[in-house]
């Protein structure tokens, strides 16, 4: 997706909610706008169109849409507002039913059509068009579209920015729009429950694993208990579980499902189906959820990679920097941060050689992807709870690794790092290895090194999160730009300038079939970045991660770089004076005091400081 939007994940929108009397609201978001942590998104333009897709099957089949619940963040900024319903989305504003709103307020605004719209089998779209006064420079004017970032699903957030780009579905990247369809005389069944799915399900041979599985209900009766069948590799049994789910649309609860894994490694399916709800027959008993899981030869703890898209020109990126710092503090060596500063080319840390944000599914900064599996905000994460991205990281890092990696890295000639990896798959699959160099504490004195900051415009109370207060008005870094020591910076990788990995593919490997691979990476040649790297040469690290056939990271490892054991390089202890003869770095620049771990030349010989 092209980078169109600037994201501001608001720390709690204090907006009122108006009930939709006599109508049944349906939407991907059915929460409380007064208390939920919601996000705002916009494109710096005066008009946006927002829509959600209403499916034409199940409970909604043949239902009638009487109107729309339109969410507004800041009514004082709105100059025009209309709601509509249409069978298909198009660039021209031609709708089956449309109503203009007046006297709108912050929160939900109920818009009722002159004629209800009957939902066909192909479904429909409900939406709204909002025009704001961007000169007001408020959150609601610059970022008028309200959404819930806690769940990212397709069709839950369509946005129209301009005719050039047309309609785009950003629900999988950002979350679900808060707008709702209002149904008239919709009859909910007494019981209607089904299971959600599980991503990245992994087990070990001959083990029992418990997975949290979401139970969804669209029923007039609250759900207290369910009876369900579970089929693992042809072994089927019936179980019961207690669950607490409110009555109404798209309500949910969670149960733990225990799975006894087969004795043989491989990929298996577990099939779940709810047969009874509260002791009564389930109207959705025929709906089966099939979960594919990998059964590993043994369990190895996962180290989890967080690739952060950031840049010194990104004014919201201070929260990403803080999010990455929080992950490092909480999880230590289990956290492998890869901050690639590709937001603006003027960034002195701009990576000439790394995968592009678009290939990772990232469309705006700050954003991150965890283990190449899910894109989210590097601070707020998916907002599962108040732990923000820490909770998302913990969820992913609890999944066992699919390979075991042993990595060694050492300095070689000409400012190069030699990497040697031994990789043992724990399940049969096709694999690919990627190598990266990172550096901590990078900084510089030029303006280009100063981090842009939009938070300086807001008070700590407006932002709401204590660890972001230092970037706000009156805080230590509460200015439009500030100096910073940047960590986890990608300075080299096995990707080329086109974002293609140059390390050899490992091919299809069987579990236990260990392979060895070697690769050499060079330190960056760009002078501004190289000077900063030289100043932090003892904080340069090597990373190797392995991708599976799905493109997800199967395991990763990060190591310090050892001194070279190769011939032609001598070692000099730090207390040895080296001023007897001129001393140069490998770019030919004379140096007075070589630093720990630094390669240098004296009397025509390469040396390294111990």
ABEGO torsion letter per residue (X at the ends): XBBABBBBBBAEBBBBBBBBBGBBBBBABABBAAABBBBBBBAGBABBBBBBBBBABEAABGBBBAEBBBBBABAAABABBBBBBBABBBABBBBABBBBBBGBBBEBBBBBBABBBBBBAAEBBBBBBBBBBAAAGBAAAABABBBBAABBBBGABBBBABAAAEBBBAAAAAEBBABBBBBBGBBBBABBBBBBBBBGBBBBBGBBBBBBBBBBBBBABBBABBBBBBBBGGBBBBBBBBBBBBBEBGBBBBBBBBBBBBABBEBBBBBBBBABBGGBBBAAAABBBBBBBBBBABBBBBBBBBBBBBEAABAAAAAAAAAAAAAAAAAEAABBBBBBBAABAABAABBABBBBAAAAGBABOBBBBBGGABBBBAAAEAGABAAEAAAAAAAAAABBBABBBBBBBBBBBGGBBBBBBBBBBABBBBBBBBBBBBBBGBBBABAAABBBBAAAABBAAAAGBAAAAAABBGBAABBABBBBBBBGBBABBABBAAGBBABBBAEBBBBGBBBBBBBBBBBBABAAAAAAAAAAAAABBBBBBBBBAAGBBABBBBBBBBBBABBGBBBBBAABBAAABBBBBAAGBBBABBBBGBBBBBGGBBBBBX
